[in-house]
Amino acid sequence: RLGVLWGGAGRAPSPDRALSIPLPHLLADAVWLADGQHLCMLGKTLGLVRSLVLMGGAQMIPKDQALAGRATRMPVASTHFVLKNPMKEPFPAGCKKIVLANGCFWGSEKGMWRLPPAGGIVSTAVGYIAGFTPNPTYDEVCSGRTGHTEAVQVVYDPSKISLVDILRWFWQSHDPTQLNRQGNDQGTQYRSGAYYFDEEQKALVEASKAAYEKAMGAKGYGKIMTQIASANDYGAEPFFYAEDYHQQYLAKPGARPYCSAEPRGVMLPPFEEWSPPGMQDKHAPKLGEDFWAEHAPVTHCVIRSPNEPIKWA
């Protein structure tokens, strides 16, 4: 059982207003808590209370309290289940990579591998970044005791797809104003994040964030809470692959069709309005407004979509 303290409007929580809830009820499809005046339903299976009980809550764990981890790397398949390209280095010459986090990595990865044109997205992988524990397991990350966020490593050919296109999908496919959560998935392991590997990527990430924050603000949303950092700040091996069954999960037989991302239908402004100085020609988007008019992310779009990459001339 969990004892929950609550007070009414303007009142501090009080022990004489405690609500004792059987733990199984917390894990049910709906969780109900009293605020002193109303009953409110807080989430479903992965709702707030479940996050606090099983997922370590919404506070980043201090480094000295993080799990120890291990030296052994997580084994994964050698080739991508959908794209049939390598899952690990070495990647083809000229490729670049970036790591992006926008909620549960199942749907995040599928959205990325489906981006056209053919050969633009070379490979994707799900895993963990920006934490303290080396080679963590999924259960360890879900405990909130590793400091990582679930993320997707995107390997792309910049001659075929612009990072601007990838970032547009990233921003528009979730609600980056949510802190340490995405929909029903809550905890620091679901925080929004963008982790770059060079200065050009940094400039594009930061400029696109500023532009999207302005666009979100115009629609009534708050500040963007996305963590932006150099992947290199997290060591020589910043990205840890998740277990093989998580890789390209939504394309595999028997997969549970689940995605908690909450896109808000807000469009990233045109690149010419926010391009960093001197970068407009080199990083001009390859996907035009006609693409986004037809394929812009909406809630559960990756669940309803086929596994194959979008065909777009």
Secondary structure, 3 states (H helix, E strand, C coil): CEEEEECCCCCCCEEEEEEEECHHHHCCCCCEEECCCCEEECCCCCCHHHHHHHCCCCCCCCHHHCCCCCCCCCCCCCECCCCCCECCCCCCCCCEEEEEECCCHHHHHHHHHCCCCCCCEEEEEEEEECCCCCCCCHHHHHCCCCCCEEEEEEEECCCCCCHHHHHHHHHHCCCCCCCCEECCEECHHHCCEEEECCHHHHHHHHHHHHHHHHHHHHCCCCCCCCEEEEHHHHCCCCCEECCHHHCCHHHCCCCCCCCCCCCCCCCCCCHHHHCCCCCCCCCCCCCCHHHHHHHCCCCCHHHHCCCCCCCCC
